[in-house]
C-alpha cells in the first residue's frame, strides 16, 4: 500500500479561490518534504523543500506568498495554492523523505477555471 | 548544478522488442540515480535506483539500468517490452542525505508500445 497519501487526487476550483493539498506520511516520519509541480508533457520541477517545524525553502521563481507550505508535524505537510489562477493549473506532487528513504505521493491534478 | 538529459522525447517499440532509454547526468559528486515510471494522470513509481556498488542495477517489472561513470550515463533497459510498459519514464539524479536529498528530473521519455 501507499506510504504517502496525497489528497485530493484531483480538484477543480474557481479562479481567485484557494486550494489546499495534503500529504500524509503513513508508517514513517517525514523529516523533509519536497513539493513538485509538473506541467503537461513536462518534467517535475521542484517548488520548495520543507523541514518539519521550519519555514519552507522555495526554489527560484516560486512565489512563497502564493504557494504556502506548512510542515507542522512529521506526518503531515500541506501546500495551499492561494488566489488560484488558470496558469496554476498543473499536477502537484509531494515527496516525503525520512532518514533513509523517500516516497512520492500520488499527485494532485489542479484545474483552475 | 546538477542536471539530467534524456535525449529521446518519444520512443515507439513493438511488443516483445528490446528497449533502451537513454539518460545522461551532470553532478559534482557521486550521484544517486533513479528511474521512475509515470502512467497518465498518475504519480511516479520507482523502477530502480543506484547508490553504489554493482553498476548494473536490477529493478521491478524486468527493468535494469547500468551506471557508466565514464560516460555519465544511466541507461534503462528491458529485454522484452510488454504493452503495459507504455508510459512516461523519468531519469533523476540526486545527492545524499538530509535536505540535500533533492532530485533533479529529466524531461522524460514517452514510450509507445505497438501490438
Boltz contact constraints between the chains, C-beta under 6 A:
constraints:
  - contact:
      token1: [A, 32]
      token2: [B, 99]
      max_distance: 6.0
  - contact:
      token1: [A, 43]
      token2: [B, 105]
      max_distance: 6.0
  - contact:
      token1: [A, 43]
      token2: [B, 107]
      max_distance: 6.0
  - contact:
      token1: [A, 43]
      token2: [B, 108]
      max_distance: 6.0
  - contact:
      token1: [A, 44]
      token2: [B, 105]
      max_distance: 6.0
  - contact:
      token1: [A, 49]
      token2: [B, 99]
      max_distance: 6.0
  - contact:
      token1: [A, 93]
      token2: [B, 43]
      max_distance: 6.0
  - contact:
      token1: [A, 97]
      token2: [B, 101]
      max_distance: 6.0
  - contact:
      token1: [A, 104]
      token2: [B, 43]
      max_distance: 6.0
  - contact:
      token1: [A, 104]
      token2: [B, 44]
      max_distance: 6.0
  - contact:
      token1: [A, 106]
      token2: [B, 43]
      max_distance: 6.0
  - contact:
      token1: [A, 107]
      token2: [B, 43]
      max_distance: 6.0
